[in-house]
Amino acid sequence: MSKYLSVPESRRSLAIRAFLMSMLLGGLVVLETQAGAGLVFTDVTAAAGVALPGTLNESVAWGDFDGDGDQDLYLTNNGPNKLFRNDGGGNFTEVAAAAGVAHSGFSVGAAFGDLDNDGDLDLYVVSFGTGPDILYRNEGPIGVGGLHVFSDMTAVAGTTNESSSRGVALIDYDHDRLLDIYVNAIGPDILYHNLGGFQFTDVAATLGVDTPGQGVGVVATDVDGNGWVDLFTGNRSFDLNRLYLNDGGVFTDTTVAAGITDVGLGMGVLSLDYDNDLDFDLYWTVWPGEGGTPQPNAFYENLGLGTGFQEVAAATLTTDASGWGISCNAGDVDNDGWEDFFVTNGFSATSSANVLFRNNADGTFSDATAELGGADFDGRGVAFADFDNDGDLDLCVTGGPTADTKLWRNDSVNNHHWIVLELQGSASNRSALGARIEVTTDQRTTVKEVSSGAGRGSQNSLPVEFGLGTATAIQDITIHWPSGSVQNLGSVAMDQYLQVVEAVFFLDGFESGDTSKWSQTAPGP
């Protein structure tokens, strides 16, 4: 059987075929080929059916909850949360109540991930104020082609945290193939260890990642490149951010030793390789507090895997010193191969506008917010996804009670190439969270991670998009899976969606197929 499927089919049928293929050998499936695009945005909020004027929306989580090949949109707010099913053609339908996820409390964060490795995305929602967080299990569709529905598993699972919480990230911290749940809370933080069978137990105190404080954002990212995903948290308590390095499932607080010493009312946190030196840098938004004076955001450049950080916000022109920093998220919006990012500012009419920082590829960024038609409103959550599957990243930003949520479609045209990788773990967790992907072209090598949770309780889509700029060819793609296995895809075509299934390892080699393009090491613990 060929590793490549190129027969024209719907993305739904291709997804089914990819699943069957994964059961056979583990490999690579071509899902779609399209032209690339560039940097012009169109406000499609009303046309797409996601307008929510007068509603206090907080976080954004993108996830293909029904497995039909396009990204759906979950919004948390002070009231019933919203789940907008992507129906294709730029149209969404609100189905939260019918799907069983219209939690009516005050929710600030959410994250999608396959917690039971059954092939569909489950959902964790954090609550602010009273009441527990909510853990939803995806039960699949009702009938053939029916709506996917969720069950509230909170009480059964033991995830009954009632601390006020804002940040959440899913992470397989111990490489047992099961996604765990980290919650950044007001009070001690929580790390729910997944025991299997939708049973969880809090191990944060045991592992030393339960530092008390006004926890807000959290991002799971491997900053020292040892294959074990670390944790970086924001704290709204004039306390240090916390960087917990993971070594074999054991965490160490290395905040001060790493040089991350700025303090303030920390909010959103972000990981990105802004300088393309193949390690992940960290960004942090700062909120001044009611009646306070705006403070600059902080940007920590990774000086090399495991060697510490230096503060570069001023040098990169990203301090956003007059903003009331709330959240942030990253994506290469112009597909030039350099990561851009968006910062939301809110809670005060005296704040400057939200900002789209465009990477100048020289160590600095420019304010490209005008390309959106302006973004001067009370911003809260932000996340990127290619909701129309055309090869460029679109953008959703939620707004406070006097602002509407904004959905901007990326309609730019340029000569930049791209590739999107949808990973499916076998020996690793099914969602492949924690995987590190390196794409090498004739121009450069760039790196990204499959990650759940960033900013202040928001989540980009799980498919990972790489802008390739004016490269003429992909020379290699290397995937470091959470299991410890490594796959090299070799040279593949640009401007397409690829689904990559973690290859099955056998002592005598691969199960079948030409192995000339692949290298594989045995899965680790």
C-alpha positions in Angstrom: 0.0 0.0 0.0 1.3 3.4 -0.9 2.0 5.9 1.9 0.4 8.6 -0.3 -3.3 8.9 -1.1 -4.1 11.5 -3.7 -7.4 10.4 -5.1 -9.8 13.4 -4.9 -12.1 12.7 -2.0 -13.9 14.7 0.8 -11.8 15.5 3.8 -14.2 13.3 5.9 -13.6 10.2 3.7 -9.9 10.9 3.7 -9.9 11.1 7.5 -11.7 7.7 7.7 -9.1 6.2 5.3 -6.3 7.7 7.3 -7.6 6.1 10.5 -7.8 2.7 8.8 -4.3 3.1 7.4 -3.0 3.9 10.9 -4.2 0.5 12.0 -2.3 -1.2 9.3 1.2 0.4 9.2 1.5 4.0 10.4 2.4 6.5 7.6 1.7 9.6 5.7 -1.5 10.6 4.0 -2.0 13.5 1.6 -5.3 15.1 2.5 -5.4 18.2 0.3 -3.5 20.4 -2.1 -4.2 24.0 -2.6 -2.6 27.3 -3.4 -0.9 29.5 -0.7 -1.9 32.9 0.4 -0.6 36.1 2.2 -1.5 39.2 4.5 -5.0 40.7 3.9 -7.8 40.0 6.4 -11.6 40.2 6.0 -13.9 40.5 8.9 -16.4 37.6 8.4 -17.8 37.6 11.9 -21.4 38.2 10.9 -21.3 36.3 7.6 -19.9 33.2 9.3 -22.6 33.3 12.0 -20.4 33.7 15.0 -21.3 37.3 16.0 -22.1 37.6 19.8 -22.6 41.4 20.5 -23.1 42.3 24.1 -21.7 39.0 25.4 -18.7 38.9 27.6 -16.6 36.3 25.8 -13.3 35.1 27.3 -11.3 32.4 25.6 -11.1 30.8 22.2 -10.4 27.1 21.6 -10.2 25.6 18.1 -10.7 21.9 17.6 -12.2 19.5 15.1 -14.6 17.9 17.6 -16.6 16.0 15.0 -13.7 14.8 12.9 -15.0 16.1 9.6 -11.7 17.7 8.6 -12.4 21.4 9.5 -11.9 23.4 12.7 -14.8 24.1 15.0 -14.8 27.0 17.5 -15.5 26.9 21.2 -16.0 30.2 23.1 -16.1 30.5 26.9 -18.0 33.4 28.5 -19.9 34.6 31.5 -23.0 32.6 30.6 -23.7 29.6 28.4 -20.5 28.8 26.4 -20.8 28.5 22.6 -19.7 25.7 20.3 -19.8 26.8 16.7 -19.7 23.8 14.3 -17.8 24.5 11.1 -20.1 23.5 8.3 -17.7 24.5 5.5 -18.1 27.2 3.0 -17.3 29.8 5.7 -20.5 29.0 7.7 -20.8 28.0 11.3 -23.8 26.7 13.4 -24.0 27.1 17.1 -24.6 23.6 18.7 -23.4 23.9 22.3 -26.6 23.0 24.0 -27.3 20.1 21.6 -23.8 18.8 22.0 -24.0 19.1 25.8 -21.2 21.7 26.3 -23.2 24.9 27.0 -21.8 25.3 30.5 -23.6 28.3 32.0 -21.0 29.4 34.6 -18.2 31.9 34.2 -15.6 30.2 32.1 -12.3 31.7 31.2 -10.3 28.9 29.6 -10.8 25.7 27.5 -8.7 23.1 25.7 -9.4 20.2 23.3 -7.5 16.9 23.3 -8.1 13.2 23.0 -7.9 12.2 26.7 -8.9 8.6 26.1 -7.2 7.9 22.8 -10.4 6.9 21.1 -10.0 9.1 18.1 -12.1 12.2 19.0 -11.4 15.3 20.9 -12.5 15.7 24.5 -12.8 19.1 26.2 -11.7 20.6 29.5 -13.3 23.9 30.6 -11.9 26.0 33.6 -14.3 28.0 35.8 -13.8 31.4 37.3 -15.5 32.1 40.6 -17.7 29.4 42.1 -18.3 25.9 40.8 -16.0 23.2 39.5 -14.2 23.0 36.2 -15.9 20.8 33.7 -14.4 17.7 32.0 -16.4 16.6 28.9 -15.9 13.3 27.2 -16.7 13.2 23.4 -19.1 10.3 23.0 -19.1 10.5 19.2 -22.1 11.0 16.9 -25.7 10.2 17.5 -26.6 7.9 14.6 -24.7 7.8 11.3 -23.6 11.3 10.4 -25.3 12.7 13.5 -24.0 15.4 15.9 -21.2 14.5 18.2 -22.3 14.8 21.8 -20.4 15.1 25.1 -20.9 13.7 28.6 -19.9 15.7 31.7 -17.4 13.4 33.4 -16.3 15.8 36.1 -17.5 13.9 39.2 -16.6 10.5 37.9 -13.2 11.6 36.7 -12.3 13.3 40.0 -11.4 16.6 38.3 -13.6 18.5 40.8 -11.3 21.6 41.2 -13.4 24.5 42.5 -10.5 27.0 42.7 -11.0 30.0 40.4 -9.0 29.2 37.3 -8.1 30.9 34.0 -5.4 28.8 32.3 -5.3 25.2 31.2 -2.9 23.1 29.1 -3.1 19.4 28.2 0.3 17.6 28.5 1.6 14.0 28.6 4.2 14.9 31.2 5.2 11.3 32.0 5.1 9.8 28.4 2.5 7.2 29.4 0.5 7.9 26.2 -2.3 9.5 28.3 -2.9 13.3 28.3 -2.7 14.9 31.7 -4.4 18.3 32.6 -2.5 21.3 34.1 -4.7 24.0 35.6 -3.3 27.4 36.5 -5.5 28.5 39.4 -6.0 31.1 42.1 -4.3 29.2 44.9 -2.3 26.1 44.4 -2.1 25.0 40.8 -3.3 21.6 39.8 -1.8 18.8 37.7 -4.3 16.0 37.0 -2.5 12.8 36.2 -4.5 10.7 33.8 -4.8 7.1 35.2 -6.8 5.8 32.2 -10.5 5.1 32.0 -11.2 8.8 32.5 -9.8 8.7 36.1 -7.5 11.5 37.3 -5.6 12.3 40.4 -3.9 15.6 41.4 -0.1 15.2 41.6 0.9 18.9 41.5 2.1 19.0 45.1 4.1 15.8 44.7 5.8 17.1 41.6 6.4 20.6 42.9 4.3 22.5 40.3 1.6 23.7 42.7 3.0 27.1 43.5 0.1 29.3 45.0 -0.8 32.6 43.6 -3.0 34.4 41.1 -2.5 31.9 38.3 -3.6 32.9 34.8 -2.1 31.6 31.6 0.0 28.4 31.0 1.8 27.0 28.0 3.3 23.5 27.7 6.5 23.7 25.7 9.9 21.9 25.5 12.3 24.8 26.0 15.4 22.7 26.7 14.9 20.3 23.9 15.2 17.1 26.0 12.0 15.6 24.6 10.0 16.2 27.8 7.5 19.1 27.7 8.0 21.8 30.3 5.5 24.3 31.8 5.6 28.1 31.7 3.0 30.0 33.8 1.8 33.6 34.2 1.0 34.9 37.6 -1.2 37.9 38.3 0.2 38.5 41.8 3.4 40.6 41.4 5.2 37.2 41.5 7.6 35.6 39.2 6.4 33.7 36.2 7.2 30.1 36.7 9.3 27.9 34.4 9.2 24.2 35.4 11.6 22.1 33.5 10.6 18.4 33.0 13.2 15.7 33.1 11.8 12.2 32.8 8.5 13.2 34.3 10.1 15.1 37.3 9.8 18.9 37.4 12.2 21.5 38.7 11.4 25.2 39.2 14.3 26.9 37.3 12.7 30.3 37.0 15.4 32.4 38.6 18.3 30.3 37.3 16.9 30.7 33.8 16.9 34.5 34.1 13.1 34.9 34.1 13.0 37.6 36.8 10.4 40.1 35.7 7.4 40.5 38.0 4.0 42.1 37.7 0.4 41.2 37.1 1.2 38.5 34.6 -1.6 37.3 32.3 -1.1 35.5 28.9 2.0 33.4 28.2 3.3 32.2 24.8 6.0 30.0 23.3 7.4 30.5 19.8 10.7 30.4 18.0 10.7 34.0 16.8 14.3 34.0 15.6 14.4 30.6 13.9 17.3 29.4 15.9 15.5 26.1 16.7 14.6 26.7 20.3 11.5 28.1 21.9 11.3 31.7 23.3 8.7 32.9 25.8 6.4 36.0 25.8 4.3 37.3 28.7 1.6 39.9 28.8 1.2 42.2 31.8 -1.9 43.8 33.2 -1.5 46.9 35.3 -4.5 46.3 37.5 -7.4 48.7 38.1 -6.1 52.2 38.5 -2.5 51.0 37.8 0.0 52.3 35.3 0.5 50.2 32.1 3.6 48.1 32.2 5.6 46.7 29.3 5.2 43.1 28.3 8.2 40.8 28.6 9.9 38.7 25.9 12.4 36.1 27.0 14.8 34.9 24.3 16.1 31.3 24.7 19.9 31.5 24.6 20.2 27.9 23.7 18.7 24.6 24.8 19.0 24.6 28.6 21.3 27.7 28.9 18.9 30.3 30.1 17.0 33.4 28.8 17.5 37.1 28.2 14.7 39.8 28.1 14.4 41.3 24.6 10.9 43.0 24.5 12.4 46.4 23.9 14.9 45.1 21.4 12.2 43.4 19.4 9.8 46.3 19.6 7.1 44.3 21.3 6.8 45.9 24.8 3.3 47.2 24.0 3.9 49.5 26.9 0.6 51.3 26.8 -1.5 48.2 26.6 -3.4 46.4 29.3 -2.1 43.0 28.3 -4.5 40.1 28.6 -3.7 37.2 26.2 -1.5 36.3 23.3 -1.0 33.6 20.6 1.3 32.9 17.7 1.0 32.0 14.1 2.8 32.8 10.8 0.1 34.9 9.2 1.9 35.7 6.0 3.5 32.3 5.5 7.0 33.8 5.2 8.5 31.3 7.6 8.8 33.7 10.5 6.4 33.5 13.5 4.1 36.5 14.1 1.9 36.9 17.2 -1.2 38.7 18.5 -1.6 40.5 21.8 -5.0 41.3 23.3 -5.5 44.4 25.5 -8.6 44.9 27.6 -10.5 45.8 30.7 -10.0 49.5 30.3 -10.9 52.3 27.9 -7.5 53.8 28.5 -5.7 50.8 27.1 -4.1 50.9 23.6 -5.6 48.7 21.0 -5.0 45.0 20.4 -1.8 44.4 18.4 -0.9 42.0 15.6 2.9 41.9 15.7 4.4 41.0 12.3 7.9 39.4 12.3 10.4 41.5 10.3 12.8 38.5 10.1 15.6 40.7 11.5 14.9 40.3 15.3 12.2 43.0 15.4 8.4 43.1 14.8 6.1 45.7 13.3 2.5 46.6 14.2 0.4 45.1 11.4 -3.0 45.6 13.1 -4.1 48.0 10.3 -4.2 44.9 8.0 -7.2 43.8 10.2 -9.0 47.1 9.7 -8.1 48.0 13.2 -8.6 46.2 16.5 -9.4 48.9 19.1 -11.8 47.1 21.4 -11.8 45.3 24.8 -9.9 42.1 23.7 -9.8 38.9 25.8 -8.9 35.6 24.1 -7.1 34.9 20.8 -6.3 31.9 18.7 -5.3 31.0 15.2 -6.7 28.3 12.8 -7.1 27.7 9.1 -10.9 27.3 9.4 -11.4 27.4 5.6 -8.5 24.9 4.8 -6.9 27.2 2.2 -3.4 27.1 3.6 -3.2 30.3 5.6 -4.1 31.1 9.3 -7.3 32.9 10.2 -7.8 34.6 13.5 -10.4 34.7 16.2 -10.4 37.3 19.0 -13.0 37.5 21.7 -14.2 40.8 23.2 -15.6 42.1 26.5 -19.2 43.0 27.3 -19.1 46.1 25.1 -17.3 44.4 22.2 -18.1 41.7 19.7 -16.1 38.6 19.0 -14.1 39.0 15.8 -13.4 36.3 13.2 -10.9 37.5 10.6 -10.4 35.4 7.5 -7.0 35.5 5.9 -7.5 36.5 2.3 -4.0 37.6 1.4 -2.3 36.7 -1.9 1.5 36.2 -2.2 4.0 33.8 -3.6 4.7 32.1 -0.2 4.4 28.3 0.1 3.1 26.4 3.1 2.5 22.9 4.5 0.1 21.8 7.3 0.8 18.7 9.3 -2.0 16.8 11.2 -0.3 14.3 13.5 -1.8 11.2 15.0 0.1 9.4 17.7 0.3 5.6 18.0 2.9 4.9 20.7 2.4 8.5 21.7 -0.9 10.1 22.8 -3.4 10.2 20.0 -3.4 14.0 19.7 0.4 14.0 19.4 0.6 16.8 22.0 4.2 17.5 22.8 5.5 16.4 19.3 8.3 18.6 17.9 8.3 19.1 14.1 11.3 20.4 12.1 10.7 21.4 8.4 13.8 21.9 6.3 13.6 23.7 3.0 16.3 24.9 0.6 16.2 28.2 2.6 16.1 27.2 6.3 14.9 24.8 9.0 12.0 25.9 11.2 10.5 24.2 14.3 7.1 24.1 15.9 5.3 22.0 18.5 1.9 20.4 18.8 0.6 22.2 21.8 -2.7 22.7 23.7 -3.2 25.9 25.5 -1.5 29.3 25.3 -2.2 33.0 26.2 -5.0 33.2 28.8 -6.9 30.0 28.4 -7.0 29.8 24.6 -5.9 27.2 22.1 -4.8 27.3 18.5 -5.9 24.4 16.2 -4.0 21.2 16.6 -2.9 20.9 12.9 0.5 22.7 12.7 1.0 25.1 9.8 4.4 26.0 8.5 4.9 29.0 6.2 7.7 28.2 3.8 8.2 31.7 2.2 9.8 31.6 -1.2 11.4 28.2 -0.7 11.4 26.0 -3.8 11.4 22.6 -2.1 11.0 20.8 1.2 14.1 18.8 1.7 13.0 16.9 4.9 10.5 16.9 7.7 11.6 15.4 11.0 9.0 14.6 13.7 10.1 13.9 17.3 7.2 12.1 18.8 6.5 12.2 22.6 7.1 8.4 22.7 10.8 9.1 21.8 10.4 7.8 18.2 11.7 9.9 15.3 10.2 9.9 11.8 11.9 11.5 8.7 9.5 12.1 5.9 12.1 13.2 3.4 11.1 15.5 0.5 7.4 16.1 0.2 5.4 18.5 -1.9 4.6 22.0 -0.6 1.1 23.6 -0.4 -0.8 20.7 1.0 -2.3 19.2 4.1 -0.6 16.0 5.3 -1.8 13.6 7.9 1.1 11.8 9.5 0.5 8.7 11.6 3.3 7.7 14.0 5.0 4.7 12.4 4.7 1.4 14.1 8.2 0.0 15.2 9.2 -3.6 15.0 12.5 -5.1 15.8 13.0 -6.3 12.2 12.0 -2.9 10.7 8.8 -1.5 9.4 5.7 -3.5 8.9 5.6 -2.7 5.1 6.5 -0.1 2.5 9.7 1.5 1.3 11.7 2.6 4.3 14.2 4.7 2.4 12.7 8.0 3.5 12.2 7.0 7.1 14.3 6.7 10.2 12.9 5.3 13.4 14.0 4.7 16.9 12.2 2.5 19.4 9.6 4.2 21.5 10.9 5.5 24.8 9.2 5.2 28.2 
